[in-house]
Amino acid sequence: MQQLLKQKTARVVIYTTLKCPHCQHLKRWLKKNQVPFLDFNVAKPGKMQKRFFELGGQSVPMIVIGDQQFVGFNPNQLKSVLEDEGLM
């Protein structure tokens, strides 16, 4: 039951910019692996840029999965976290 609950509540949110090559690699990897995600461009001022900074964001891509947050695109780390959250 706990795993099922995790599956329904865990979400992948990524904070990116259009000119960031690592961000583009991350998005392609998520799509290839059929992982649904929300993508927020933080290059322009607005609510999501404010949220990015409130979360302590300093560089992109920043990834938030459930209650975990990390920066950069490391496919092995990402796969491990997604598996732990029941998203892969």
C-alpha positions as CSV (number, residue, x, y, z in Angstrom):
1,M,0.0,0.0,0.0
2,Q,2.8,2.4,0.9
3,Q,4.5,1.8,-2.5
4,L,1.1,2.5,-4.3
5,L,0.7,5.7,-2.4
6,K,4.2,6.8,-3.3
7,Q,3.5,6.1,-7.0
8,K,0.5,8.4,-7.0
9,T,2.0,11.3,-5.1
10,A,5.6,11.4,-6.4
11,R,6.2,13.8,-9.2
12,V,9.2,14.9,-11.2
13,V,9.7,18.6,-11.5
14,I,12.6,20.1,-13.4
15,Y,13.8,23.6,-13.4
16,T,15.7,24.4,-16.7
17,T,16.7,27.1,-19.2
18,L,16.5,26.9,-22.9
19,K,20.2,27.4,-23.5
20,C,21.4,24.7,-21.0
21,P,22.7,21.6,-22.8
22,H,22.4,19.4,-19.7
23,C,18.8,20.5,-19.4
24,Q,18.2,19.3,-23.0
25,H,19.9,16.0,-22.3
26,L,17.8,15.6,-19.1
27,K,14.5,16.2,-21.0
28,R,15.4,13.8,-23.8
29,W,16.3,11.1,-21.2
30,L,13.0,11.5,-19.3
31,K,11.0,11.4,-22.5
32,K,12.9,8.3,-23.8
33,N,12.3,6.6,-20.5
34,Q,8.6,7.6,-20.5
35,V,8.9,9.5,-17.2
36,P,6.2,12.2,-17.0
37,F,7.6,15.6,-15.7
38,L,6.8,19.2,-15.3
39,D,9.4,21.5,-16.8
40,F,9.8,25.1,-15.7
41,N,12.0,27.6,-17.6
42,V,13.7,29.7,-14.9
43,A,15.5,32.0,-17.3
44,K,12.7,34.6,-17.2
45,P,11.4,36.4,-14.1
46,G,8.1,34.9,-12.8
47,K,6.6,32.6,-10.2
48,M,8.6,29.6,-11.2
49,Q,11.9,31.5,-11.1
50,K,10.9,32.8,-7.6
51,R,10.1,29.2,-6.5
52,F,13.4,28.0,-8.0
53,F,15.3,30.5,-5.8
54,E,13.2,29.7,-2.7
55,L,14.2,26.1,-3.1
56,G,17.8,27.2,-3.0
57,G,18.3,26.9,-6.8
58,Q,21.6,28.3,-8.1
59,S,22.2,26.2,-11.3
60,V,20.2,24.1,-13.7
61,P,19.0,21.6,-14.3
62,M,17.5,21.3,-10.8
63,I,15.4,18.2,-10.3
64,V,12.8,17.7,-7.6
65,I,11.4,14.2,-7.2
66,G,9.1,13.7,-4.2
67,D,11.0,15.2,-1.3
68,Q,14.4,14.9,-2.9
69,Q,16.2,17.7,-4.8
70,F,19.4,17.6,-6.7
71,V,21.3,19.6,-9.4
72,G,22.7,18.3,-12.6
73,F,22.0,15.4,-14.9
74,N,23.4,12.1,-13.7
75,P,21.5,9.3,-15.4
76,N,22.5,6.6,-12.9
77,Q,21.5,8.8,-9.9
78,L,18.3,9.8,-11.6
79,K,17.3,6.2,-12.5
80,S,18.0,5.1,-8.9
81,V,15.8,7.8,-7.4
82,L,13.0,7.2,-9.9
83,E,13.1,3.5,-9.1
84,D,13.0,4.2,-5.4
85,E,10.0,6.5,-5.9
86,G,8.2,3.8,-8.0
87,L,8.4,6.0,-11.2
88,M,10.4,3.6,-13.3
